[in-house]
Amino acid sequence: MTQISTTANPNWWKEAIIYQVYPRSYLDTNGDGVGDLAGITDKLDYIASLGVDIVWLSPFFTSPMKDFGYDIANYCDVDPLFGTLADFDKLIAKAHSLGLKIMIDQVMSHTADTHPWFVESRKSRDNPKSDWYVWADPLPDGCPPNNWLSVFGGSAWQWDTRRKQYYMHNFLVSQPQLNFHNPDVQQAHLDAQRFWLERGVDGVRMDACVFHFHDRELRSNPPALVRDTSTVTDVNPYGMQAHVYDKTQPENIAFLQRVRAQLNEFGAVSIGEVSSDDALAQMAEYTEGGDKLHMAYSFNLLTPEFSAAHIRKQVEDFKERVKDGWASWSVGNHDAIRVVTRWGGAPGQNAGPALAKLVLAMQLSLKGTPCLYQGDELALSEADVPFELLQDPYGITFWPEFKGRDGCRTPMPWTSEAPNAGFTAGKPWLPVAEPHLANSVERQDQDPDSMLNFQRRFIAWRKTMPQLTRGDIVFFDAPEPVLALRRDVEGMDSVLAAFNLSDREVSFDWPASSAAQPLATHGLPGQAAGGKVSLPPYGAWFGSIAAGAGK
């Protein structure tokens, strides 16, 4: 694979592509039905073949697994379910030998309730870690101190009989919120981060990074002026509040600067998950200035809305509201319905690979660092997991209108022939989706027209186009459902691109295209002639035009 130079290009991460691995569902090597680090190591050659640069690993730390690793009981060890520290060291070594960088999840805002810090904190009100978590006295009538809600349902406060106080939890009751106003908590996280950086980790993905701090006065949130349906569904009352006091506090800026300073010591990079009422504003605030996060992504392209106007607005708004920060655009992850289902319809009713190819090309043509999710390179649809097999507590709580996140977390289908699609010799923790067998890696490897091989070719082609990896971006007015844009790099020809986001043929007038030379080998159908661009269903056209022309 072509490796990005990190010495000659200190901003290499702007040209990189991130690939997320959900370890539980990648490959199981010991037959217990859960993926492990050895399985990821075994498949690093496959990941390298995609042409990606950074592998983001979802949590593999010691955990009771009530939220499948996002509830951490030891920040500096590997849960036995996934292997050992030695297994992690082997993974790092092989990744680096292949030119891949490893990014780990840093879940700082909360711990598991089995973490020794919390076990000590809840013992009394005067022990050394008594204020490491967010504790509060009840109101005179016994109610929680304010109206804050948990993302996963119900109040954000849980009564504890030991201290006769409430503790805060933004997610599960078993995920108590750390008190970042305590400098010892901040230092403990920096120490844990250093532990992994010294083992060779190349970057961190900061989970729920807007949740680190809370309002010291514990003021109640006001009602939302517009209900939030981007970070939660419309059946979740969490979206009915304006979350101005329970997260996105100004003190977070100084902490992110401390994180960045430490990362700079090791030449490591960071990406932050931003879920807030005004996510673009937080992305801008957390990435501008070069002294906080390297990049951030929101849930704004992880929603059901799929239109050229929506996508254009997200990119243009970020560009307008940020000075020199950097976005990462994600259309799929372990928390969102699979993109070909979310944007294309139920399995069997969507365009599958055709839509997946178009979405990938569009995503990789936006200004920002793309973040890809395992299985999307196979055009996997959302799996239908019956209620009796659900594992996700979030889905169990909000069933049946919201089925949780299990449908995008089912095992990778490596082969259509072996039991459990080659994922495990045992019983998989989530069922292998029957429709995924036809999309297996083995089958797609052998099909030159498959989504898998298209992704490999398109990523390789993109690496030859500096305009698409680091150029500025300008959008053109075009009829819905066409997204039309130009990417510019000083001293080079500009690249024009048009994407048909629909399952019907579209033609539109684009005068700028008349002076452009068509670019080939990107792999999508579409043509331009006489200032008119014609795109078949889920088609795209790319053209090269002299700098300054067609503006």
N, C-alpha and C positions, 0 to 999 in steps of 0.2 A: 504494500500500500504506500501511497505518497504521504510522507510525514511532514507535518507542519514544523518549521523551524521556530523554536522558542527563543533562541539567542539572537538571531538576526531580526526577529519580529516580536517585540515584547507584547504586542497586542494580538498574538496568534489566536487567542481564544475567541476573538471576534470573527475569525474565519473558520473556526472549528464547528463540528457537529457533535452533539451529545446524544448518546443512546442509553436509555434507562433500562436497567435490568431489575426485575422484581424477583429476588433470589428464591422465594418460596416456590415459584412457578417456572423456573428456567430449566433445570435438570437435576434430578435426584440420583445420586450415585450409590446410596447405601440402602435403598429399598424401603425407607420409612414413609414414603409418600410426600415428602417435602423436599424441595430443591435445596441445594447446599453450595458452599463455596467451591468445593472440588468440581461440581457440575459446571459452574461458571468458568472455572479455569479450563475445563475440558472443551468448552465452546468458544474460547477466546479467538481461535483461528477463524471460526465462523463470523464472529463479530468484526474482526479485522477485515474480513472479505467484503463487508458492507461499505467500507470506506469511511467509517466514522472515526472520530478522534478521541473522544472522552467517553468512558463508561461510568455512568452514575449507578451506584449500587444502593437500592433501598435498604433499610436497616437490617443488620445481621448481628446486632449486639445482644448481650444477655437480656432476656426479657421473659415475663410471664405470658406473652403473646396474646393478651386480651385485645390489643389492637394490632396484632401481627408485627411486632417489632417497633412500632412507634410509641411503645410504652417501655422505656429502658430502665433496667435495674442495675446495669454496670456499663458505663460509657467506654471502658477500656478493655473489654474482652469480647470474644465471639461466643454467641450462644451455642451450646453443644448441638442443637438442632442443625446448625449450619456448619459446624466443624470446629476448628481451633485457630489460634493465632498463627500457628505454623502453616495451616491451610491458607490463611490470608496472605502470609508472606510469599507463598508459592504463587498465588494469584497475581500479586503485585509484580513479581519477578517476570512471569510469563507475559503479562500485559506490556510491561516496559520493553521486553525483547521484541514484541510485535509493533512497537511504536504507539501503543495505546496508553492513555492516561486514565487513572482511576480516581473517581470522585465518590466520596461517601456522604451519606445523609447525616446531618447534625440536627438532632431533635432536642433543642435547648429549652424550649418554653416550659416543658413539663417532664416528669419522670413517671415510672410505674410506682404504685403505692407500696411495692415491695423493695424499692430502692432503699439502701441503708440510710440515706439522707432523710427520707420521709419517715422511716421507721423510728429514727431518733427524734425527729421534729415533732411527731404527734404524741410523744411520751409525756411531755409537760410543756408549760409555757416559759420555762427558764433554763432549758438545756442548751448546749452550744449551737444546735441547729434549729432552735425554736422558731427563728424568723427566716429560715431558708425557704419557706413556702408562704403563700398568701392566706393568712388566718384572719378571722374577724369575729367579733362578738355578735350575738343575735340582736335584733331589735327588741325593744321592751316586750313585744307580744310574741317573741320567739321566732319570728320570721327571719329569713336571710337578710343580710345588711343592705341589699339593693336588688334591682330587677335584672341583673345580668343573667344571660342565658347561655347554655352549653350548645355548641354546634351540633352535638349528637343527641340533643333533646332534653327538655326540662331545665331546671335551674342550674346555674353555674356554681352553686354552693351546695356542699354536702356536710351534714352535721357529724361531728366526731365526738363520741362520748368521753374519750380520754381527756381532751382539753376543754370540753364543753364549749367548743367554738365551731364555726363553720370554716371549711377550707374550700378554696376556689379550684374549679376544674373547667377548662374551656372545652374539653372533649369528654371522654368517659369519666365516670366517678372514680375509677381506678387510675386516673392520670392527673394527680394533683399539680397545680400550677406553682412553679418556682417564683420566688420573690427576687426579681432582678434589681430591685432597689438596694439589696444587700450586696456590697462589693465582693464578699466572699463567694457568692454564687457565680458572679461573672468570672472571677479568677478560676474557680473550679472548672468551668467550661473551657476557658482558655487552656488550662492545663491538660484537659482531656483532648482537646483539638491538637495540641502539640504532640501528645502521645502518638497520634495517627500520622501526623506530618513527618515525624521522625522515622516512622516505619515506611515512608516512601509515598504516602498519599499525595496526589497532585491537585486535589481540589475538594471543596465541600459544597453540598447543596443544603441550604438552611431551610429546614422545614418550619412552616408556620412562623416565619421570622417577624411578623407584625405583632405577635402575641407576647413578646418578651416582657414588656412592662405594662403595668396597670396604673390607673389613677390612684394616687395615695389617699385621696379623700373618699374613695369608693362611691363617687356620685353615680346615680342611676342614669342609664342611657335614655335619651329621648326617643320618641317614635320615629321611624324612618319616613322621610318625605316621599321617597319612592322605594317600594319594597325591593329588596335585593334578591334577585333570582339567578345571579351569576355564580355565587359561591355556594348557595344552598338552593334546594328546590322550593317550589311555591307551597309545598305542604309542611315546610319547616318554619315555625314561628321565629326562629333566629333572624330571618330576613326582615322581620317587622320592626327591628330596632335600628337606630343609627348608632353604630358602635364607636362612639367618640371617647369613651372612658375605659373600656375593658381591653383595648388594644391600640396600636398605632400611636403610642405616646412619644413625645419629643425626646425623652431620655434614651430612646433606642438608637438615635444617631451616634452618640458618643460610644456606645457599646459596639456598634458595627464598625466604627473606626478602629477600635482596639482589635477586633477580629481581623480586619484588613491588614493592620500593621503586622500582625503575627503571620498571616498568609504571605505577605511580601517577603518575610525572612526566608521562606522556602520556595518562592516563585510559584506558589499555588494560587488557584483561582476559586471564585465563589459564585454561586447562583442562589438567589433567594426566591422562595415561594411567597407571593403576595396575594392575600385574599382579604380585601377590605372594601368599604363602601365606595371609595374612589381609588381603585387599584392602580390606575395609570399615574395618579399623583404620587402614590407611595413608591411605585417603580422608579419614577423620576427622582424623587427625594433620596432614595436608597442607593442610586447608582451614579448620580452626578458628582463631579468633583474629583473622581479618581481615588477617593480615600475611604470608600465604604464597600458595598458589594460591587463585584465586577459586572454583574448582570442580574436581571430579575425577570420572572415571568408571572403572569396573572392567570386567572381562570377565564379571561375575556374571550379566548378562542376555544374554550373547552365547554361552551354552552351549545344548546341546540340551534342557535341562530346561525344560518349559513347563507350569507349574501355578500355580494361584492361591496355593498355600502357599509356593512358592519365591519368587515375585515379592513377596508380602507380607513374607516374612522379610527379603529384601534391604533393602526400604525401612524396615521397622521396626527392624532391627538398626542401620542407619546412623543413624536418628533417636535411638536409645537411646545410641549410642556416641559421638556428636558433640555438642558444645555449640552452636556457632553456625556450623559449616561448611555447605557446600552441595554437593549431589550433582548430577551430570549423568547421566541415564539413557539408555543407548544399547542398542538391540536389533540394530543392524547397523553394520558398517564394513568397511574394506578388508581386514581380517584374519579375518573370520568368514563362515561359510556364510550365504547369503541367508536372511533371516528366514522367508519363506514356505515355504522348503524345510526349514530347520532345525526349525521349529515345526509345519510342516504336512505334510511328507512330500515324496516325490520329485515332480518336475514331471509334471503329468498326473494325479497322485493327490492333490493338495492342493486346498484351497478357494480358492487364489489371491486374487483381489480381496476376497472376503468376509473371509478371515482377515487380510489386509493392513489393511483398514479397521478391524477390531476392534483389532488390535495398535496401530495408530497412535493411536486414541482412548484406549486404555488407557495407552500411554506418555505421552501429553500430559495425562493426568489425574493422574499421580504428582507428588509434591512434588519439584521439581528442574528443571533446565534440560534439555529434550530435545535429543538430538543425532541427527539424521537422516542417512541415507546415500543418496547419489545412486542413483537407480533404484528405491529402495524406494517412491517415490511412484508408480511404475508397476506395483507388485506383481511385480517381476521375480523369477523363480526362479533358483536356483543353476545356472549354466551347466555343461554337461558338456564339459570340455576333455580331449581324448585325450592320452595320455602324450607322443606325439611332438610335440604342439604346446604342451606345458607350458613356461612361462617361469620360474616361481617355484622357486628353488633349494631352498626349504623343502619343497615338495611333491615335487620330484624325489628328495630324500633319503629321505623317508618313504613313498614310493609302495610298494604300492597302497592300504595301509590308510588313509593320509592323503594326500589329493590336492593339498594346498597351498591357496593363496589365489587362484589364477587364476579360479576359478569365480564369484567375486563381483566380479572386476575387469574383466570383458569390456566392450566398448564400449557406450555409451548408444545405444539405438535411437530415433533421432529421427523416422524415417519408415519405413513398411513397404515403400515403393515403390523408393526409390533404392538403388543398390548399397551394401552394408555398412551398411544402415539409416541412411544419411546421415551416418555418423560420419567417413568418410574417402573420398577419391577414389583412394587407394592401397590397399596391402595392410595390413590392420589388424594391430597387434602381437599381439593375441589375436583369435581368430575371433569374429565376431558370432554370438550364439546364435540358432539358427533359431526356437526357441519365443518369443524376445523380440520378433520382428517384429510379432506380433499385439498386443503391449503398447506399441507405439511412442507417442511423445508426440503425433504427428500424429493417430493414431486416437483416442487418449483425449481429446484436446482437443475432438473432435467428439461425444463421448459424455457426456451430462450425468451418467450413472450410473457413470462410470469411477472407478477408484481415484484418478487424478490430480485430477479435479474434486472428488471427495470430500475429498481432502486439503486442497485450497484452501478449501473451504467450512468444514471442521472447524477449521482454523487460524484462519480469520476469526471463527468463532463463539467459539473459545476466548479470543480477544483481548477479547471482550465480557464474559468471566467472570473477574473478579479472583480468585474463589475457586480457580480452576484454575491460575492463573499464580503466585499468591503465598500461597495459604491454607495453614494447617496441615492435616495429614492424619491420619485415624483409620480403621482397618480394622474391619470387622464379621465375625463368624463366619458363614460361608455354606458350603453344600455344594460340594465340588469338582465341577465346574471353574469356580465363580463367584468372581470377585474383587469384593468389595463394600467401598466406602469412603465417607468423608465429607470434604469440604474446607471449612475454616472461615476466615473473615476477620472480625475483630472489627467489630461494628456492622452486619454484613450477614447476610442469610439464608445458611444453609449449603447446600451442594450435595451430594446423594447420587448415587452412581453404582454401577452393577452391570454387570459384563462377563462374558459367557459365552465361555469360552476353548475351547469344544468345537464339534464339528460335529453335535451333537444338541440338541434342545430341552430346556430346563431351567426348572422352576418351583420357587420356594422361598419360605418365609414370611420376611418382613422387616417386622416391626411398624412400624419407623420410616417405611416408605414410605407408610403409610396417612395420614399427616399432610402428605405432600409434594405439591406441585403439579408435574405433569410438565413438563419443559423440552423444547421442540421445536427444530427446525431443526438439530440436531446431525447428523442423517442416518442414524442406526442404528436398526434395528427392536427393539422391546421395549415392554412395558407393565406397569403396576402397578395393582392394584385390591384393595381390602379387605385390605391388608397382605400381599398376595402379589405377587411379581414374576415375570413370565413372559418368558423370553428365547428367541427362535428360535436356530438355530445361528449362532454368531458374532454374536449380537445384544447390545445394550446398552441400558440405561435410565438417564436422568438425571432427577433431581427436585430442586426447591427446597423447603427446609423452614426454618421460623423458627429463628433462632439459639437454641440450647439445647434445642430439641425433639428427640425421638427419640434421646437419647443412651444 
